[in-house]
Amino acid sequence: MTAITVEGLQKAYGPKAALDGLDLTVPQGAVHGVLGPNGAGKSTLVRILSTLLRPDSGRAEVAGYDVTAHPDEVRYRIGLLGQHAAVDEQLSGLQNLEMFGRLYHLGGKAARARAAELLEQFGLGETGRKAIAQYSGGMRRRLDLAASLIMAPKILFLDEPTTGLDPRGRTEVWQAVRSLVDGGTTVLLTTQYLEEADQLADRISVVDHGRVIADGTAAELKAELGGDRIDVVVHDAARLVAAAAVVGKAAKAPEYEIETDPDARRVSAPVADRIGALTETVQGLAAAGIEAEDIALRRPTLDEVFIHLTDGGPADTEEVRA
């Protein structure tokens, strides 16, 4: 079953196209990550899907309802957590959730019961009567997340939910999201944090200039960079170019796929035969008299996939085909 369907979605702000024919499909019960740089169209997509903004053209359905033709039906079935906390600093956590419950037309008793239930679900039961001003950043975002679930929505939109949080706060929010998915909630997650998408998303759509330029699991996207990579850190930065030639020959990689980082004194290249490339690199460096501080085989990171797709070159080709 499909929770979200987007076809040819377009939205412009004056002469600038925020969405330029975007297509997206999200199955029920999954976490779908939408990854992209600032200005890629991520927040505009969420605003349209949550009925806060009308598209210029194209079609979008959420929980089986067209977002333009039946916005009330969509709103009844979704939750939304934006980039900024929407809680009242002067109220306690319990009072905030009760207030949201009343805004959703729950009676006083039902609102209090639902607030208490959500506080326990998100590990805030013992702090529910404290003022929000005493909450940490991670606790505030967990409370925000709880508020978006007052009506137990089938679909939850998380628009860069951990922006500004420290690593501990980010981890707290991730744990809360995982518990929701285990309960059957479908999550659309927009983020700039590569690790966040890697940790949470079952599938990832990379968006740039208002279009999806790549789609797949984290493993599938990483495989586009050629699987394993070999990294060499040289002792002398002046030998980096010579080391790159050795690594490129050993890896049998074309020149444009060999990456050098002068500041880190590192050269990196994709490899097909990991053991053969490692052996030949060690022998080649020794023959050339190049001292290496570190030689390692590793899997590509999602950061590298992101740069590869959104920083010209191969990404431009991908966008033309989309």
Secondary structure, 3 states (H helix, E strand, C coil): CEEEEEEEEEEEECCEEEEEEEEEEEECCCEEEEECCCCCCHHHHHHHHCCCCCCCEEEEEECCEECCCCHHHHHHCEEEECCCCCCCCCCEHHHHHHHHHHHCCCCHHHHHHHHHHHHHHCCCHHHCCCEHHHCCHHHHHHHHHHHCCCCCCCEEEEECCCCCCCHHHHHHHHHHHHHHHHCCCEEEEEECCHHHHHHHCCEEEEEECCEEEEEECHHHHHHCCCCCEEEEEECCHHHHHHHHHHHHHHHCCCHHHCEEECCCCEEEEECCCHHHHHHHHHHHHHHCCCCEEEEEEECCCHHHHHHHHHCCCHHHHHHHHC
